Amino acid sequence: MSCPYTLVESDLDMGIEIDYNSPKDVGSDRICNAVAGYTLYDPPLLIVDFGTATSFDVISRQGHYRGGVIAPGIEMSSQLLHQRAARLPSISLEFPDTVVGNTTVKSMQSGLMWGTVEMINGITRRIDKELGETTTKIATGGLAPVVVNELDVNYKLESHLTLKGLYYIYQNLNGK
């Protein structure tokens, strides 16, 4: 049985423009997030996706995907620490009671969790400064609910942003 499908790529008519040196390099998940963010919120937008990578995507006031930042995700970083350092254990990804850990597990949790919070705070601040305006901030992805309440600025939590973007692209392509 065959089923029709559409690949989400930068050359589709989806309601936003991809202003990237090589538009085909933008991942379909990032495109879906940008479309959903632009459909649901007032731009300019900053979308942070807590997935395998922690990605930051910027959408201008005019609906142009401008690019962003890609950093290792929390889960990937944790796995690499465990795999590459002989004495570092596998840990649960949660905030410890204190920043200064008094066990290896709590020290790793602090570095991973608080390190991620400070990275997001810093990059958020730098993006807004570079744009010269304040963005509407959206958080999505598996660990977003764990991290978003610890950030310095208010992020709107959208757990299913990628799926919503896929739906909006489908609607746009089918004239709905």
N, C-alpha and C positions, 0 to 999 in steps of 0.2 A: 504494500500500500504506500503510495507516495502522498506527501503532504506539502503544500506550497509553503515557502518560507522567504524571508527577506533578511539579508545580512545587514546589520546596522553598521554603516560606514559613513565617512565624512561627506560623500557625494550625494547622499539622500536629501530630499527636500523635507526638512523636519522642523522648520520654524526658527532655527538659529543658524548663524554663519560660523564656520570654523576658520578663525584667523590664526593659523599655525604655520610655521615654515613648510612643513610637510603634513597637510591635513590627514593623509592616510595613516599617519603614525599615531593618531589619537585613538585610544582603545574604545571599543563599543560601550563598555561600562561607563567610561567618562562622558561619552556622548549622551547616553541615556540619562545620567545624573544631571548633565547640563540642561537637557530638554525639560526634564521634570522640574528642576529648580526654577528655570525661566517661566514655566507654565504656572507654577504654584506661588511664586514670590516676586516681590518688586526688586529688580536689579538696581545696581550691580550686585553680583553674588559671589560669595566664596563658599565652595562646597568642599568639605573634608570627608573623605571616605576611609573608614577604618577597616580595610580589608587585608589581603596578603601584603599589599603595600599600603602605606598611609599616603593618600593622594589629595592634593589641594587643586581645585579647579576654579578659574576665574571667568565669569561671564559679565560682559560690559552692560551698561545701561541700554545699549542698542541691541542687545541679544547676540553679541559676538563672543564666541568661545576664544579667550585670549591665550590660554595655556595654564600653567600651574607649576606645581612642585610634586616630586615623587620621592618618598623616603621609605626605608624598610618599615614594614608593619610590626606591631607589637608582638604578635604571635611568632612571626618569622624570626625576629630578633631573639626572642626567648629560646626558640628551638636551636638557633645557631650557637648561642652561648652554651647550651647544654651539650650540643654535638662537638663543638670545637675546643671546649675547655674541660679537661679530664675530671675535675672535681666539682663542676657546677651542675646541680641537679635540674631536673625538669620541675617547673613550678606552676602554680595556678596564677592567672593574671588578675590580681586584685590589689587594691591599695593597702599597704601596711599601715599599722597604727601611727608610726612615726617615720619621718624622712630618713633618719639615721637608723639603719638596720643593725640589730644586735645578733643576727644569725645570717648565714649565707642566703637562705631563702628570702628573708625580709630585705636584705641588701639588694638582691636581684630584683625583687618586686619594686622596691623604691626606685632603682635605676631605670627600669623599664617603664613603670607607670608614671612616676613624677617626671622622668626624662621626656616622655611623650607629651605630657601636659605642657611642660615648658617649651618644647619644640613648637607645639601648636600655638601657644600664646605668642611666641616670638615671631613665627612666620606670619601669623594673622596680623600682627602689628605692622610688620614690614610690608605686607601686601597692601594694606589700607594706606600706608604712607606712600608707597610707590604709585598707587592709583590716584592719590590726592582726594579720596572720598571714602566714606564708610560703607562697607558692604553689608548686605544681608547675609548672615552666616547660617549655613545648614550643615548638620552632621548626619552621616549615614554609615552603614556597615555594621558588622557584628559586634565590635567593641565600643561603638559610639555610646550606647546607654551607660556603659561603665565609666567612660572618661568625661562625657559632656558636662556633668555637674561640677567638675573640678576646674573647668576653664575660667579664665578671667573675664571673658565676654560671653554674652548670651548667644548660644547656638540653638537653632530650631532643630529638634530631633525628628528625622524622617527615616524610619527604619527600612522602608521599602522604596526608597527613591529610585533605584535602578529599574525596578519592575514598573513603577509608575511611568518612568521615561519611556520604557519599551511600549507601554500602552499608548502614550501620547503620540509616539512616532507612528504606531500602527494606525491610530485614528487619523493623523495628518496624511498619511500615504493613501488611505482609503476614503478620503473626503468626508470624514465624519466630524 
